[in-house]
């Protein structure tokens, strides 16, 4: 892999910039949080205990979670709670994406409530430069089994057809609101066996609302072996129908689930055969989007340092301004601050996904974050090592002062 260089130095090893927003006491708290998450043992049994504790509503557990892992990875329990986080990020020229992260809802009342909440996030972003995007999952406004049945080509019952029509109305209401308020809208990627339905809804919305610029963005999970071709086909369709393509590039989030289902049902695993092939396709997708920047807007959603540097290099080579609104870099709140803060300080457009929702409802999201930060093959996680490095740097500064 070639070494990437920049005319203006920017380092993802610069922990002073990465943790500039954290006081010594906050950094100490971050240290102990990542220390705990760096332990496979603590994450495994801690997760099991928390699931038990929330199921049986054990006292004090909710407050402990709220003041530790929830506080670190989430903006709050409601939109109003997120304001402090939005303003803190804005001080360092980082935007926020308010992500209502309630999962597992299954009835029409909850789908309607989630739809209303998503509309609120778009209204919150209206004329607010600190919130450049809104985002939602289609499974937040639609029953998973219904999407699965539609993609499988099964005939819907009369009640299911009515249910599907309500889903389409919710989807269009969200996209229409984003269009009317001129707010970028990300449609999150999901499992392969419902993704085709989500794609169809999203491309129909793009054709309707992306005539002047990319407002609606689809998500391309490059850990799928067919996704690079899917991106290219989507661009060709957008070209032929005369609309702009919004593309959020990510690696993906359902690897184990995809592999297990493929093995169980006896079809080919749709996931890339290796990390190298996934990285190759992700970086090639980045090249492709930059080659067609006149018609594609990019949100690069990755914690991979090389991929972020690659995009900065391509921008530099093509003479693209660092603050060009067609290009954003995105990371999760509470993670990869060495990337987010360095890019923002260098003048690039950077956003953080800021999940929010009731503590109990966002626990599945928090469990995934904990799992991502455990040690791999006996090595400390990248996040933990960077926090340790910054703690040591500050100690040395105080000694020499």
N, C-alpha and C positions, 0 to 999 in steps of 0.2 A: 504494500500500500504506500503510495507516494506521500512524502512529507508536504504538508500544506504550510504556506507562508503568507504573511500579510504585510502590507506597507506600514500599517500602524499596529504596533505590538499589542496583542491581547492574549492573556494567559488564563487558562482554566485552572491553573495551580495557584492563582492569586487569592488566597483565603482572606486577606484583609478586605478585598472588594466583595467577595462572596458573602462574608458575614458582617459587613459594615453596619447593617441594620439592627444587629443583635447586641444588646448590652452584655457585660460580663456575666450577669446573673442569668440572662436568657440563653447565652451560649453554654453556660454550665448545665442548664436544664436540657438543652439540645444534646449535649454530650451524653448525659445519662440516659436519655431516651434512645439514642442510636446505639449506645452500649448495650442496652437491653435487647433492642431489635437485632443486634449483631449476633445474638445467641440463638442458635437453632432450637435449643432446649427451651429457653424462655418463651420464644415465639410459639412453639408447638403447644406447650402446656398452658401458656398464658392465654392463647386464643381459645383453647378448649374451656378454660375456666371462665373467661368472659362470656362465651356463648351460654354456659350454664348459669352464670350470674344474671345475665339479662333475661334469660328465659324465666327464671324464678324470682326476678326482681329483688336481688339481694341488696340490702341498704349500703350506702356509701360508694358502691362501685361506679355508678353513673358519674358522680362528682370526680372521682379519681380519673376516669377516662376523659372527662371533659377538660380537666386541667393538665392533661399530659398529651396523649397521642391525638386526641380530637383537636386540642388547641394548636398543635403543631401543623396538622395537615388540613384543617378545615377553617373556613372563615367565620362560622357561627351556626346558630340553629335556625336563623331566618335572614331575610335580605337585610334588614336593619342592622343585625349583628355584624354583617360583612363590611359595613362602612369603614370601620377602623382599619381593617386589612386593606381595603381598596386605597385608602389614603396613605397608609404606610408604604405600599408598593409604589404608588405614584411619586413619592418623594425620590425614588430611585429610577424614575422614568420607566416603570414596568406597569403594564396594564393588567386588568383582572378579567377573567371569564367566570361569571357566576354560574356554578354548576349545581343544580338542585339534585342531590345524589341519593334520593330516596329510591330504594330498590324493592322488587318483589311484590308490588301491588298487583291485584288481580281482578278488581271489580270496576264497573263503569263509574261509580262515584269517585273512586280514587284516581281514575284516569282523567276525569274532568277536573279534579282538583289540581293534579299535576300540570295539566294543560294551562290552567289559570296561573299557576306559579311560574311556568316558563314565560308566559306573556308578561308577567310582572318583571322578570329579569330583562326582557327586551325593552320594556318601558324604562327601567332603571338605567339602561345603557343609552337611551335616547339623548343625543347631544351631550354625552359624557365621554370626553376623550380618555378617561381612565378605565373605561369598559368598552374596548373595541369589538368584542364578540359576545354573542350569546350561544348557548349550546343545549342540546337535548338528545335523549335516547328515545327512539320510537317505542321501545318496550315500556317507556314511562307513560305512554298514552294509548297503548294497545296491548291486548292479551297475547302473550308469546305463542300459545297454542293456535290462536287464530292466524297469526303470521305464518306459522309453520305449515298449517293446512293449506293456505293460499299458495305458498311457494311449492308445495308438493303437488299442486294441481288438483286437489280434491274439491269436489263440489260442496259449496256451502249450503247450509240449511237456510231457511228464510230468516230466522232470528240472527244467524251468523252474518248474513248479507247486510242486515240492518246494522249490526255491530261494526262491520267493515266500513260502512258508509259513515258512521260516526267517527271512526279512526281517520278517514280521509278528510273529514271536516276539521278535526282537531289539527291535523298536520298542516292543512292549508291555512287555517287561522294563524298558526304560529309563523309560517313562512310569509304570509301576507303582512302581518304586523312588522316583521323584520324589514320587509320591503318598504312599507309605508314610512317607517321611522329611520330608514337607511342604516340599519344595524347589521353587521356581518353575523351570519348564523351558521353554526357548525352542526351537522347531523352526524352523531357518533356512529362508529362502526359496531357491528354486533356479530353473532355467530353465523357461519356460512349458510346454515339451513334456514335462516330467515333474511339474510342480507340481500338477496335478489329482490325481495319485496320492498325493502327499504330503499334500495337503489332506484327502483322504478318510481316510487313516490318522490324521491329527491330529484331525479332528472326531470320529472314532470314539473316540479316546482322551479327548477333552474330555467327551463324553457319559458316559463311564465314570468319569472321575476329577475332573471339575470340578463336582460336585454341590453342594459346600459353598462353594467359592470357585474362582477361576481358578488352577489349578496349571500346566496345559499352555497354552502360548501359541503361536498360529500367527503367521507373518510375512506382512505385507501390503506388497508392493512397489508403491508408488504411482506409480512411473514407468510402470507398465502402465496403459493407458487404461481397462481394465475393472475395476481393483482397488477403486475406491471402491464400486462396485455389489457386488462380491464381499464386501467387508466388511459392507455392509448386509444382504446375503442371509445371511451367516454369523451375524449377530446375530439375525435373524429365526428362523433354524433353532434357535439356542441357546435363544431365548425359547420356541419351541414345544415343545422337548424338555426344557426345565427344567434347563439347565446354564449355568454362567458362561462368558463368552468372554474368553480371554486374547489380547490383540492387540499384537504388536510392529510398530510403524509405521516403515518405512524408505522411502527413495526407490528404491533398487535397485542391482544390481551387474553386470548382464549386458547392458548396452545394445548394445554393438557386436556381440556374439555373436547377440543376438536379431534385430537388423537384417539381419545377413549371412544368417542362416538363412531369414528371411522372404523376402528377395530371391531367394535360391537356389531355394527351393521354391515360390515364386510365391503366397504368401499375405500377407494384410495384416500389416504390422508391428504387433505388439501394444504397442509402446512409445508413450508420449505424443508428440504432434506437436511439442511445444515445452517448454522449461523452465518457462515460465509456467503451462502447463496442469498440469504435474507438481506445481509448488508449490501451485497452487490446490487440487488434489485432496488433497495431503498435509495442507494446513491444514484443509480441510473434513473430512477423516477425523478429525483431532484434535478438531474441534468435535463431530463425531458421537459419538466415544467419551466425551467429557466430558458430553454430554447424557444418556448412558446409563451413567453411572459406577456406578449401583447393580448393573449386570449385566456391565460390562466393566472389566477391569483393563488398564492401558496401560503399555507400555515404549516410550518415544519414542526410537528409534535414529536420531539425526541429528546432523550437524555443522553444520547450517544454523542460524545464530544467530537469525534471525527466528522460525523454527518453535519453537525452545526458549523464546524470550520469549513467544510466543503462548500456549503451554501454561501458563506461570507466570501470565500475565494471566487466563486462563480459570479457573485455580484460585483466584486472588484474587477474581474476580467472583462465583464460586459459594461462597466461604467455605470452600474445601477446605484443610485443614491441609497445610503444606508437606511434612510427613513421612508423609502418607497412603500406606499400603503398597499401594494400588491404582495408584499412579502412580510410574513411574521414568523417569529420563532416562539415556540410554546413549550413550557414545562409545567409540571404539577407543583402546586403550592407546597412548600416544605421539603422539596427535593431539588437536587441539582442547582443549588443557588450559585455554585461556581460558574455555571453556564449562563444562567439568566442575568445575574448582576454584571458579569463581565460584558456580555453582549449589549446590555442596556447602557452601560457606561461608555461603550464604544460608539453608541449612536444608532444601534439597530432597533427595530420594532420588536419588543418582547412582551409576551403575555404569560400570566400564570393561571392555570385552572384552579379556581377557588371553590371547592365543594362546600356545600352547606346543607343543613337539614337537622331534624331532631337527632340527638346522639344515638338513640337506639336504631334509628332508620339508616344511619350511615355506617354502622358497624361493618357490614360486608366490605365496603370501600376501605375502611381502616385496616381490616384484616389483610387485604391485598397489599397495602402499603407496607405493613409489617413484614409480610413474607418476602417482598422485594428487597428489603434491606437486611436480610439475614446473611450471615457469612457464606461464602461459596468455596467449597473444597478447602476449608480450614483457613481461608484468607478473610481479613476484615473487609467489610463493605466499603465501597468508594466513599460513601457519605460519611461513615464513621471515621475513616482515615483523615478526611479533610477537616472535620470538626476537631479531631485531636491535634492536627497540625496548627490550626488557628489558636487553640487553647495554649499550646506551647509557645507560639509566636508572641501572644500577649503576655505570658509569664516572663519571657526574655525581655520584652520591652519594659516591663515594670522593674525588673532587676537592674537594667542599664539606665533607668531614669534617675 
